[in-house]
């Protein structure tokens, strides 16, 4: 597989929203929220693609005045999971957080999603908290994870 990464643009919104809905169902962000995320000055979104087809996307938020950053979202098409795309997206976001001067990187992950949790742990994230009923309307808890950047 020869996927590549590039910054996401507003032109990617339709493909991103298709993947968002397929990946997150009831927890999906709305189109206006996703568009605002893509266009915000404090966010950094990437897409993974092959032959012009978007296979995954991920986003980072880092305010200029903050010493921490947050992974906002990440998704990969089902058929392309476990092929390194999620890891590549995460590694690029971690690198970008460092470039932007973050010393800590946070994310939330559904408690019932063990594969993403394993990926994040393999990248050095540690579980630091649990938030009840975080994902709505499903009422699923979130595991809060942190990575110390050096």
Phi and psi in radians as a Rosetta constraint file:
Dihedral C 1 N 2 CA 2 C 2 CIRCULARHARMONIC -2.209 0.35
Dihedral N 2 CA 2 C 2 N 3 CIRCULARHARMONIC 0.925 0.35
Dihedral C 2 N 3 CA 3 C 3 CIRCULARHARMONIC -1.195 0.35
Dihedral N 3 CA 3 C 3 N 4 CIRCULARHARMONIC 2.757 0.35
Dihedral C 3 N 4 CA 4 C 4 CIRCULARHARMONIC -2.264 0.35
Dihedral N 4 CA 4 C 4 N 5 CIRCULARHARMONIC 2.845 0.35
Dihedral C 4 N 5 CA 5 C 5 CIRCULARHARMONIC -2.037 0.35
Dihedral N 5 CA 5 C 5 N 6 CIRCULARHARMONIC 2.562 0.35
Dihedral C 5 N 6 CA 6 C 6 CIRCULARHARMONIC -2.693 0.35
Dihedral N 6 CA 6 C 6 N 7 CIRCULARHARMONIC 2.803 0.35
Dihedral C 6 N 7 CA 7 C 7 CIRCULARHARMONIC -1.070 0.35
Dihedral N 7 CA 7 C 7 N 8 CIRCULARHARMONIC 2.455 0.35
Dihedral C 7 N 8 CA 8 C 8 CIRCULARHARMONIC -1.323 0.35
Dihedral N 8 CA 8 C 8 N 9 CIRCULARHARMONIC 2.596 0.35
Dihedral C 8 N 9 CA 9 C 9 CIRCULARHARMONIC -2.232 0.35
Dihedral N 9 CA 9 C 9 N 10 CIRCULARHARMONIC 2.971 0.35
Dihedral C 9 N 10 CA 10 C 10 CIRCULARHARMONIC -1.047 0.35
Dihedral N 10 CA 10 C 10 N 11 CIRCULARHARMONIC -0.511 0.35
Dihedral C 10 N 11 CA 11 C 11 CIRCULARHARMONIC -1.114 0.35
Dihedral N 11 CA 11 C 11 N 12 CIRCULARHARMONIC -0.320 0.35
Dihedral C 11 N 12 CA 12 C 12 CIRCULARHARMONIC -1.514 0.35
Dihedral N 12 CA 12 C 12 N 13 CIRCULARHARMONIC -0.078 0.35
Dihedral C 12 N 13 CA 13 C 13 CIRCULARHARMONIC -0.989 0.35
Dihedral N 13 CA 13 C 13 N 14 CIRCULARHARMONIC -0.782 0.35
Dihedral C 13 N 14 CA 14 C 14 CIRCULARHARMONIC -1.045 0.35
Dihedral N 14 CA 14 C 14 N 15 CIRCULARHARMONIC -0.818 0.35
Dihedral C 14 N 15 CA 15 C 15 CIRCULARHARMONIC -1.143 0.35
Dihedral N 15 CA 15 C 15 N 16 CIRCULARHARMONIC -0.711 0.35
Dihedral C 15 N 16 CA 16 C 16 CIRCULARHARMONIC -1.099 0.35
Dihedral N 16 CA 16 C 16 N 17 CIRCULARHARMONIC -0.741 0.35
Dihedral C 16 N 17 CA 17 C 17 CIRCULARHARMONIC -1.172 0.35
Dihedral N 17 CA 17 C 17 N 18 CIRCULARHARMONIC -0.628 0.35
Dihedral C 17 N 18 CA 18 C 18 CIRCULARHARMONIC -1.054 0.35
Dihedral N 18 CA 18 C 18 N 19 CIRCULARHARMONIC -0.804 0.35
Dihedral C 18 N 19 CA 19 C 19 CIRCULARHARMONIC -1.199 0.35
Dihedral N 19 CA 19 C 19 N 20 CIRCULARHARMONIC -0.672 0.35
Dihedral C 19 N 20 CA 20 C 20 CIRCULARHARMONIC -0.988 0.35
Dihedral N 20 CA 20 C 20 N 21 CIRCULARHARMONIC -0.872 0.35
Dihedral C 20 N 21 CA 21 C 21 CIRCULARHARMONIC -1.168 0.35
Dihedral N 21 CA 21 C 21 N 22 CIRCULARHARMONIC -0.704 0.35
Dihedral C 21 N 22 CA 22 C 22 CIRCULARHARMONIC -1.156 0.35
Dihedral N 22 CA 22 C 22 N 23 CIRCULARHARMONIC -0.603 0.35
Dihedral C 22 N 23 CA 23 C 23 CIRCULARHARMONIC -1.476 0.35
Dihedral N 23 CA 23 C 23 N 24 CIRCULARHARMONIC -0.642 0.35
Dihedral C 23 N 24 CA 24 C 24 CIRCULARHARMONIC -2.019 0.35
Dihedral N 24 CA 24 C 24 N 25 CIRCULARHARMONIC -0.147 0.35
Dihedral C 24 N 25 CA 25 C 25 CIRCULARHARMONIC 0.869 0.35
Dihedral N 25 CA 25 C 25 N 26 CIRCULARHARMONIC -2.064 0.35
Dihedral C 25 N 26 CA 26 C 26 CIRCULARHARMONIC -1.063 0.35
Dihedral N 26 CA 26 C 26 N 27 CIRCULARHARMONIC -0.437 0.35
Dihedral C 26 N 27 CA 27 C 27 CIRCULARHARMONIC -1.551 0.35
Dihedral N 27 CA 27 C 27 N 28 CIRCULARHARMONIC 0.044 0.35
Dihedral C 27 N 28 CA 28 C 28 CIRCULARHARMONIC -1.032 0.35
Dihedral N 28 CA 28 C 28 N 29 CIRCULARHARMONIC 2.519 0.35
Dihedral C 28 N 29 CA 29 C 29 CIRCULARHARMONIC -1.314 0.35
Dihedral N 29 CA 29 C 29 N 30 CIRCULARHARMONIC 2.666 0.35
Dihedral C 29 N 30 CA 30 C 30 CIRCULARHARMONIC -1.329 0.35
Dihedral N 30 CA 30 C 30 N 31 CIRCULARHARMONIC 2.809 0.35
Dihedral C 30 N 31 CA 31 C 31 CIRCULARHARMONIC -1.022 0.35
Dihedral N 31 CA 31 C 31 N 32 CIRCULARHARMONIC -0.794 0.35
Dihedral C 31 N 32 CA 32 C 32 CIRCULARHARMONIC -1.073 0.35
Dihedral N 32 CA 32 C 32 N 33 CIRCULARHARMONIC -0.652 0.35
Dihedral C 32 N 33 CA 33 C 33 CIRCULARHARMONIC -1.157 0.35
Dihedral N 33 CA 33 C 33 N 34 CIRCULARHARMONIC -0.794 0.35
Dihedral C 33 N 34 CA 34 C 34 CIRCULARHARMONIC -1.128 0.35
Dihedral N 34 CA 34 C 34 N 35 CIRCULARHARMONIC -0.714 0.35
Dihedral C 34 N 35 CA 35 C 35 CIRCULARHARMONIC -1.070 0.35
Dihedral N 35 CA 35 C 35 N 36 CIRCULARHARMONIC -0.780 0.35
Dihedral C 35 N 36 CA 36 C 36 CIRCULARHARMONIC -1.056 0.35
Dihedral N 36 CA 36 C 36 N 37 CIRCULARHARMONIC -0.698 0.35
Dihedral C 36 N 37 CA 37 C 37 CIRCULARHARMONIC -1.088 0.35
Dihedral N 37 CA 37 C 37 N 38 CIRCULARHARMONIC -0.801 0.35
Dihedral C 37 N 38 CA 38 C 38 CIRCULARHARMONIC -1.090 0.35
Dihedral N 38 CA 38 C 38 N 39 CIRCULARHARMONIC -0.598 0.35
Dihedral C 38 N 39 CA 39 C 39 CIRCULARHARMONIC -1.645 0.35
Dihedral N 39 CA 39 C 39 N 40 CIRCULARHARMONIC -0.181 0.35
Dihedral C 39 N 40 CA 40 C 40 CIRCULARHARMONIC -1.140 0.35
Dihedral N 40 CA 40 C 40 N 41 CIRCULARHARMONIC 2.577 0.35
Dihedral C 40 N 41 CA 41 C 41 CIRCULARHARMONIC -1.352 0.35
Dihedral N 41 CA 41 C 41 N 42 CIRCULARHARMONIC -0.307 0.35
Dihedral C 41 N 42 CA 42 C 42 CIRCULARHARMONIC -1.762 0.35
Dihedral N 42 CA 42 C 42 N 43 CIRCULARHARMONIC 0.203 0.35
Dihedral C 42 N 43 CA 43 C 43 CIRCULARHARMONIC -2.077 0.35
Dihedral N 43 CA 43 C 43 N 44 CIRCULARHARMONIC 2.762 0.35
Dihedral C 43 N 44 CA 44 C 44 CIRCULARHARMONIC -2.390 0.35
Dihedral N 44 CA 44 C 44 N 45 CIRCULARHARMONIC 1.921 0.35
Dihedral C 44 N 45 CA 45 C 45 CIRCULARHARMONIC -1.990 0.35
Dihedral N 45 CA 45 C 45 N 46 CIRCULARHARMONIC 2.470 0.35
Dihedral C 45 N 46 CA 46 C 46 CIRCULARHARMONIC -2.154 0.35
Dihedral N 46 CA 46 C 46 N 47 CIRCULARHARMONIC 2.685 0.35
Dihedral C 46 N 47 CA 47 C 47 CIRCULARHARMONIC -2.152 0.35
Dihedral N 47 CA 47 C 47 N 48 CIRCULARHARMONIC 2.545 0.35
Dihedral C 47 N 48 CA 48 C 48 CIRCULARHARMONIC -1.762 0.35
Dihedral N 48 CA 48 C 48 N 49 CIRCULARHARMONIC 2.361 0.35
Dihedral C 48 N 49 CA 49 C 49 CIRCULARHARMONIC -2.539 0.35
Dihedral N 49 CA 49 C 49 N 50 CIRCULARHARMONIC 2.814 0.35
Dihedral C 49 N 50 CA 50 C 50 CIRCULARHARMONIC -2.571 0.35
Dihedral N 50 CA 50 C 50 N 51 CIRCULARHARMONIC 2.225 0.35
Dihedral C 50 N 51 CA 51 C 51 CIRCULARHARMONIC 0.886 0.35
Dihedral N 51 CA 51 C 51 N 52 CIRCULARHARMONIC 0.797 0.35
Dihedral C 51 N 52 CA 52 C 52 CIRCULARHARMONIC 1.221 0.35
Dihedral N 52 CA 52 C 52 N 53 CIRCULARHARMONIC -0.022 0.35
Dihedral C 52 N 53 CA 53 C 53 CIRCULARHARMONIC -1.625 0.35
Dihedral N 53 CA 53 C 53 N 54 CIRCULARHARMONIC 2.220 0.35
Dihedral C 53 N 54 CA 54 C 54 CIRCULARHARMONIC -1.361 0.35
Dihedral N 54 CA 54 C 54 N 55 CIRCULARHARMONIC 2.154 0.35
Dihedral C 54 N 55 CA 55 C 55 CIRCULARHARMONIC -1.776 0.35
Dihedral N 55 CA 55 C 55 N 56 CIRCULARHARMONIC -0.363 0.35
Dihedral C 55 N 56 CA 56 C 56 CIRCULARHARMONIC -2.983 0.35
Dihedral N 56 CA 56 C 56 N 57 CIRCULARHARMONIC 2.932 0.35
Dihedral C 56 N 57 CA 57 C 57 CIRCULARHARMONIC -2.659 0.35
Dihedral N 57 CA 57 C 57 N 58 CIRCULARHARMONIC 2.819 0.35
Dihedral C 57 N 58 CA 58 C 58 CIRCULARHARMONIC -2.777 0.35
Dihedral N 58 CA 58 C 58 N 59 CIRCULARHARMONIC 2.701 0.35
Dihedral C 58 N 59 CA 59 C 59 CIRCULARHARMONIC -2.446 0.35
Dihedral N 59 CA 59 C 59 N 60 CIRCULARHARMONIC 2.624 0.35
Dihedral C 59 N 60 CA 60 C 60 CIRCULARHARMONIC -2.206 0.35
Dihedral N 60 CA 60 C 60 N 61 CIRCULARHARMONIC 2.506 0.35
Dihedral C 60 N 61 CA 61 C 61 CIRCULARHARMONIC -2.132 0.35
Dihedral N 61 CA 61 C 61 N 62 CIRCULARHARMONIC 2.257 0.35
Dihedral C 61 N 62 CA 62 C 62 CIRCULARHARMONIC -2.567 0.35
Dihedral N 62 CA 62 C 62 N 63 CIRCULARHARMONIC 1.885 0.35
Dihedral C 62 N 63 CA 63 C 63 CIRCULARHARMONIC -1.276 0.35
Dihedral N 63 CA 63 C 63 N 64 CIRCULARHARMONIC 2.479 0.35
Dihedral C 63 N 64 CA 64 C 64 CIRCULARHARMONIC -1.005 0.35
Dihedral N 64 CA 64 C 64 N 65 CIRCULARHARMONIC -0.613 0.35
Dihedral C 64 N 65 CA 65 C 65 CIRCULARHARMONIC -1.484 0.35
Dihedral N 65 CA 65 C 65 N 66 CIRCULARHARMONIC -0.088 0.35
Dihedral C 65 N 66 CA 66 C 66 CIRCULARHARMONIC -1.689 0.35
Dihedral N 66 CA 66 C 66 N 67 CIRCULARHARMONIC 2.615 0.35
Dihedral C 66 N 67 CA 67 C 67 CIRCULARHARMONIC -1.654 0.35
Dihedral N 67 CA 67 C 67 N 68 CIRCULARHARMONIC -0.068 0.35
Dihedral C 67 N 68 CA 68 C 68 CIRCULARHARMONIC -2.097 0.35
Dihedral N 68 CA 68 C 68 N 69 CIRCULARHARMONIC 2.837 0.35
Dihedral C 68 N 69 CA 69 C 69 CIRCULARHARMONIC -2.341 0.35
Dihedral N 69 CA 69 C 69 N 70 CIRCULARHARMONIC 2.859 0.35
Dihedral C 69 N 70 CA 70 C 70 CIRCULARHARMONIC -2.271 0.35
Dihedral N 70 CA 70 C 70 N 71 CIRCULARHARMONIC 2.357 0.35
Dihedral C 70 N 71 CA 71 C 71 CIRCULARHARMONIC -1.329 0.35
Dihedral N 71 CA 71 C 71 N 72 CIRCULARHARMONIC 2.084 0.35
Dihedral C 71 N 72 CA 72 C 72 CIRCULARHARMONIC -1.438 0.35
Dihedral N 72 CA 72 C 72 N 73 CIRCULARHARMONIC -0.773 0.35
Dihedral C 72 N 73 CA 73 C 73 CIRCULARHARMONIC -2.902 0.35
Dihedral N 73 CA 73 C 73 N 74 CIRCULARHARMONIC 2.758 0.35
Dihedral C 73 N 74 CA 74 C 74 CIRCULARHARMONIC -2.721 0.35
Dihedral N 74 CA 74 C 74 N 75 CIRCULARHARMONIC 2.419 0.35
Dihedral C 74 N 75 CA 75 C 75 CIRCULARHARMONIC -2.662 0.35
Dihedral N 75 CA 75 C 75 N 76 CIRCULARHARMONIC 2.544 0.35
Dihedral C 75 N 76 CA 76 C 76 CIRCULARHARMONIC -2.348 0.35
Dihedral N 76 CA 76 C 76 N 77 CIRCULARHARMONIC 2.423 0.35
Dihedral C 76 N 77 CA 77 C 77 CIRCULARHARMONIC -0.951 0.35
Dihedral N 77 CA 77 C 77 N 78 CIRCULARHARMONIC 2.384 0.35
Dihedral C 77 N 78 CA 78 C 78 CIRCULARHARMONIC -0.801 0.35
Dihedral N 78 CA 78 C 78 N 79 CIRCULARHARMONIC -0.864 0.35
Dihedral C 78 N 79 CA 79 C 79 CIRCULARHARMONIC -1.122 0.35
Dihedral N 79 CA 79 C 79 N 80 CIRCULARHARMONIC -0.291 0.35
Dihedral C 79 N 80 CA 80 C 80 CIRCULARHARMONIC -1.909 0.35
Dihedral N 80 CA 80 C 80 N 81 CIRCULARHARMONIC 0.134 0.35
Dihedral C 80 N 81 CA 81 C 81 CIRCULARHARMONIC -1.281 0.35
Dihedral N 81 CA 81 C 81 N 82 CIRCULARHARMONIC 2.736 0.35
Dihedral C 81 N 82 CA 82 C 82 CIRCULARHARMONIC 1.119 0.35
Dihedral N 82 CA 82 C 82 N 83 CIRCULARHARMONIC 0.529 0.35
Dihedral C 82 N 83 CA 83 C 83 CIRCULARHARMONIC -2.141 0.35
Dihedral N 83 CA 83 C 83 N 84 CIRCULARHARMONIC 0.213 0.35
Dihedral C 83 N 84 CA 84 C 84 CIRCULARHARMONIC 1.607 0.35
Dihedral N 84 CA 84 C 84 N 85 CIRCULARHARMONIC -0.045 0.35
Dihedral C 84 N 85 CA 85 C 85 CIRCULARHARMONIC -1.178 0.35
Dihedral N 85 CA 85 C 85 N 86 CIRCULARHARMONIC -0.826 0.35
Dihedral C 85 N 86 CA 86 C 86 CIRCULARHARMONIC -1.051 0.35
Dihedral N 86 CA 86 C 86 N 87 CIRCULARHARMONIC -0.740 0.35
Dihedral C 86 N 87 CA 87 C 87 CIRCULARHARMONIC -1.085 0.35
Dihedral N 87 CA 87 C 87 N 88 CIRCULARHARMONIC -0.785 0.35
Dihedral C 87 N 88 CA 88 C 88 CIRCULARHARMONIC -1.071 0.35
Dihedral N 88 CA 88 C 88 N 89 CIRCULARHARMONIC -0.759 0.35
Dihedral C 88 N 89 CA 89 C 89 CIRCULARHARMONIC -1.067 0.35
Dihedral N 89 CA 89 C 89 N 90 CIRCULARHARMONIC -0.814 0.35
Dihedral C 89 N 90 CA 90 C 90 CIRCULARHARMONIC -1.116 0.35
Dihedral N 90 CA 90 C 90 N 91 CIRCULARHARMONIC -0.758 0.35
Dihedral C 90 N 91 CA 91 C 91 CIRCULARHARMONIC -1.076 0.35
Dihedral N 91 CA 91 C 91 N 92 CIRCULARHARMONIC -0.667 0.35
Dihedral C 91 N 92 CA 92 C 92 CIRCULARHARMONIC -1.179 0.35
Dihedral N 92 CA 92 C 92 N 93 CIRCULARHARMONIC -0.694 0.35
Dihedral C 92 N 93 CA 93 C 93 CIRCULARHARMONIC -1.164 0.35
Dihedral N 93 CA 93 C 93 N 94 CIRCULARHARMONIC -0.682 0.35
Dihedral C 93 N 94 CA 94 C 94 CIRCULARHARMONIC -1.077 0.35
Dihedral N 94 CA 94 C 94 N 95 CIRCULARHARMONIC -0.779 0.35
Dihedral C 94 N 95 CA 95 C 95 CIRCULARHARMONIC -1.070 0.35
Dihedral N 95 CA 95 C 95 N 96 CIRCULARHARMONIC -0.742 0.35
Dihedral C 95 N 96 CA 96 C 96 CIRCULARHARMONIC -1.135 0.35
Dihedral N 96 CA 96 C 96 N 97 CIRCULARHARMONIC -0.690 0.35
Dihedral C 96 N 97 CA 97 C 97 CIRCULARHARMONIC -1.058 0.35
Dihedral N 97 CA 97 C 97 N 98 CIRCULARHARMONIC -0.738 0.35
Dihedral C 97 N 98 CA 98 C 98 CIRCULARHARMONIC -1.090 0.35
Dihedral N 98 CA 98 C 98 N 99 CIRCULARHARMONIC -0.807 0.35
Dihedral C 98 N 99 CA 99 C 99 CIRCULARHARMONIC -1.004 0.35
Dihedral N 99 CA 99 C 99 N 100 CIRCULARHARMONIC -0.640 0.35
Dihedral C 99 N 100 CA 100 C 100 CIRCULARHARMONIC -1.429 0.35
Dihedral N 100 CA 100 C 100 N 101 CIRCULARHARMONIC 0.023 0.35
Dihedral C 100 N 101 CA 101 C 101 CIRCULARHARMONIC 1.563 0.35
Dihedral N 101 CA 101 C 101 N 102 CIRCULARHARMONIC 0.233 0.35
Dihedral C 101 N 102 CA 102 C 102 CIRCULARHARMONIC -1.273 0.35
Dihedral N 102 CA 102 C 102 N 103 CIRCULARHARMONIC 2.478 0.35
Dihedral C 102 N 103 CA 103 C 103 CIRCULARHARMONIC -1.853 0.35
Dihedral N 103 CA 103 C 103 N 104 CIRCULARHARMONIC -0.285 0.35
Dihedral C 103 N 104 CA 104 C 104 CIRCULARHARMONIC -2.337 0.35
Dihedral N 104 CA 104 C 104 N 105 CIRCULARHARMONIC 2.536 0.35
Dihedral C 104 N 105 CA 105 C 105 CIRCULARHARMONIC -2.262 0.35
Dihedral N 105 CA 105 C 105 N 106 CIRCULARHARMONIC 2.263 0.35
Dihedral C 105 N 106 CA 106 C 106 CIRCULARHARMONIC -2.064 0.35
Dihedral N 106 CA 106 C 106 N 107 CIRCULARHARMONIC 2.751 0.35
Dihedral C 106 N 107 CA 107 C 107 CIRCULARHARMONIC -2.720 0.35
Dihedral N 107 CA 107 C 107 N 108 CIRCULARHARMONIC 2.807 0.35
Dihedral C 107 N 108 CA 108 C 108 CIRCULARHARMONIC -2.066 0.35
Dihedral N 108 CA 108 C 108 N 109 CIRCULARHARMONIC 2.497 0.35
Dihedral C 108 N 109 CA 109 C 109 CIRCULARHARMONIC -2.410 0.35
Dihedral N 109 CA 109 C 109 N 110 CIRCULARHARMONIC 2.475 0.35
Dihedral C 109 N 110 CA 110 C 110 CIRCULARHARMONIC -1.007 0.35
Dihedral N 110 CA 110 C 110 N 111 CIRCULARHARMONIC 2.392 0.35
Dihedral C 110 N 111 CA 111 C 111 CIRCULARHARMONIC -1.060 0.35
Dihedral N 111 CA 111 C 111 N 112 CIRCULARHARMONIC -0.519 0.35
Dihedral C 111 N 112 CA 112 C 112 CIRCULARHARMONIC -1.542 0.35
Dihedral N 112 CA 112 C 112 N 113 CIRCULARHARMONIC 0.114 0.35
Dihedral C 112 N 113 CA 113 C 113 CIRCULARHARMONIC -1.866 0.35
Dihedral N 113 CA 113 C 113 N 114 CIRCULARHARMONIC 1.511 0.35
Dihedral C 113 N 114 CA 114 C 114 CIRCULARHARMONIC -1.307 0.35
Dihedral N 114 CA 114 C 114 N 115 CIRCULARHARMONIC -0.563 0.35
Dihedral C 114 N 115 CA 115 C 115 CIRCULARHARMONIC -1.114 0.35
Dihedral N 115 CA 115 C 115 N 116 CIRCULARHARMONIC -0.858 0.35
Dihedral C 115 N 116 CA 116 C 116 CIRCULARHARMONIC -1.074 0.35
Dihedral N 116 CA 116 C 116 N 117 CIRCULARHARMONIC -0.665 0.35
Dihedral C 116 N 117 CA 117 C 117 CIRCULARHARMONIC -1.046 0.35
Dihedral N 117 CA 117 C 117 N 118 CIRCULARHARMONIC -0.714 0.35
Dihedral C 117 N 118 CA 118 C 118 CIRCULARHARMONIC -1.130 0.35
Dihedral N 118 CA 118 C 118 N 119 CIRCULARHARMONIC -0.713 0.35
Dihedral C 118 N 119 CA 119 C 119 CIRCULARHARMONIC -1.049 0.35
Dihedral N 119 CA 119 C 119 N 120 CIRCULARHARMONIC -0.854 0.35
Dihedral C 119 N 120 CA 120 C 120 CIRCULARHARMONIC -1.089 0.35
Dihedral N 120 CA 120 C 120 N 121 CIRCULARHARMONIC -0.718 0.35
Dihedral C 120 N 121 CA 121 C 121 CIRCULARHARMONIC -1.103 0.35
Dihedral N 121 CA 121 C 121 N 122 CIRCULARHARMONIC -0.687 0.35
Dihedral C 121 N 122 CA 122 C 122 CIRCULARHARMONIC -1.148 0.35
Dihedral N 122 CA 122 C 122 N 123 CIRCULARHARMONIC -0.385 0.35
Dihedral C 122 N 123 CA 123 C 123 CIRCULARHARMONIC -1.572 0.35
Dihedral N 123 CA 123 C 123 N 124 CIRCULARHARMONIC 0.002 0.35
Dihedral C 123 N 124 CA 124 C 124 CIRCULARHARMONIC 1.804 0.35
Dihedral N 124 CA 124 C 124 N 125 CIRCULARHARMONIC -0.002 0.35
Dihedral C 124 N 125 CA 125 C 125 CIRCULARHARMONIC -1.241 0.35
Dihedral N 125 CA 125 C 125 N 126 CIRCULARHARMONIC 2.571 0.35
Dihedral C 125 N 126 CA 126 C 126 CIRCULARHARMONIC -2.154 0.35
Dihedral N 126 CA 126 C 126 N 127 CIRCULARHARMONIC 2.542 0.35
Dihedral C 126 N 127 CA 127 C 127 CIRCULARHARMONIC -1.298 0.35
Dihedral N 127 CA 127 C 127 N 128 CIRCULARHARMONIC 2.268 0.35
Dihedral C 127 N 128 CA 128 C 128 CIRCULARHARMONIC -2.179 0.35
Dihedral N 128 CA 128 C 128 N 129 CIRCULARHARMONIC -0.217 0.35
Dihedral C 128 N 129 CA 129 C 129 CIRCULARHARMONIC -2.864 0.35
Dihedral N 129 CA 129 C 129 N 130 CIRCULARHARMONIC 2.932 0.35
Dihedral C 129 N 130 CA 130 C 130 CIRCULARHARMONIC -2.384 0.35
Dihedral N 130 CA 130 C 130 N 131 CIRCULARHARMONIC 2.282 0.35
Dihedral C 130 N 131 CA 131 C 131 CIRCULARHARMONIC -2.015 0.35
Dihedral N 131 CA 131 C 131 N 132 CIRCULARHARMONIC 2.010 0.35
Dihedral C 131 N 132 CA 132 C 132 CIRCULARHARMONIC -1.126 0.35
Dihedral N 132 CA 132 C 132 N 133 CIRCULARHARMONIC 2.505 0.35
Dihedral C 132 N 133 CA 133 C 133 CIRCULARHARMONIC 0.915 0.35
Dihedral N 133 CA 133 C 133 N 134 CIRCULARHARMONIC 0.558 0.35
Dihedral C 133 N 134 CA 134 C 134 CIRCULARHARMONIC -1.212 0.35
Dihedral N 134 CA 134 C 134 N 135 CIRCULARHARMONIC -0.764 0.35
Dihedral C 134 N 135 CA 135 C 135 CIRCULARHARMONIC -1.592 0.35
Dihedral N 135 CA 135 C 135 N 136 CIRCULARHARMONIC 2.016 0.35
Dihedral C 135 N 136 CA 136 C 136 CIRCULARHARMONIC -2.020 0.35
Dihedral N 136 CA 136 C 136 N 137 CIRCULARHARMONIC 2.574 0.35
Dihedral C 136 N 137 CA 137 C 137 CIRCULARHARMONIC -1.555 0.35
Dihedral N 137 CA 137 C 137 N 138 CIRCULARHARMONIC 0.119 0.35
Dihedral C 137 N 138 CA 138 C 138 CIRCULARHARMONIC -1.307 0.35
Dihedral N 138 CA 138 C 138 N 139 CIRCULARHARMONIC -0.306 0.35
Dihedral C 138 N 139 CA 139 C 139 CIRCULARHARMONIC 1.236 0.35
Dihedral N 139 CA 139 C 139 N 140 CIRCULARHARMONIC 0.478 0.35
Dihedral C 139 N 140 CA 140 C 140 CIRCULARHARMONIC -1.539 0.35
Dihedral N 140 CA 140 C 140 N 141 CIRCULARHARMONIC 2.438 0.35
Dihedral C 140 N 141 CA 141 C 141 CIRCULARHARMONIC -1.270 0.35
Dihedral N 141 CA 141 C 141 N 142 CIRCULARHARMONIC 2.695 0.35
Dihedral C 141 N 142 CA 142 C 142 CIRCULARHARMONIC -1.877 0.35
Dihedral N 142 CA 142 C 142 N 143 CIRCULARHARMONIC 2.452 0.35
Dihedral C 142 N 143 CA 143 C 143 CIRCULARHARMONIC -1.697 0.35
Dihedral N 143 CA 143 C 143 N 144 CIRCULARHARMONIC 2.157 0.35
Dihedral C 143 N 144 CA 144 C 144 CIRCULARHARMONIC -1.579 0.35
Dihedral N 144 CA 144 C 144 N 145 CIRCULARHARMONIC 2.265 0.35
Dihedral C 144 N 145 CA 145 C 145 CIRCULARHARMONIC -2.162 0.35
Dihedral N 145 CA 145 C 145 N 146 CIRCULARHARMONIC 2.649 0.35
Dihedral C 145 N 146 CA 146 C 146 CIRCULARHARMONIC -2.362 0.35
Dihedral N 146 CA 146 C 146 N 147 CIRCULARHARMONIC 2.494 0.35
Dihedral C 146 N 147 CA 147 C 147 CIRCULARHARMONIC -2.183 0.35
Dihedral N 147 CA 147 C 147 N 148 CIRCULARHARMONIC 2.192 0.35
Dihedral C 147 N 148 CA 148 C 148 CIRCULARHARMONIC -1.473 0.35
Dihedral N 148 CA 148 C 148 N 149 CIRCULARHARMONIC 2.162 0.35
Dihedral C 148 N 149 CA 149 C 149 CIRCULARHARMONIC -1.668 0.35
Dihedral N 149 CA 149 C 149 N 150 CIRCULARHARMONIC 2.420 0.35
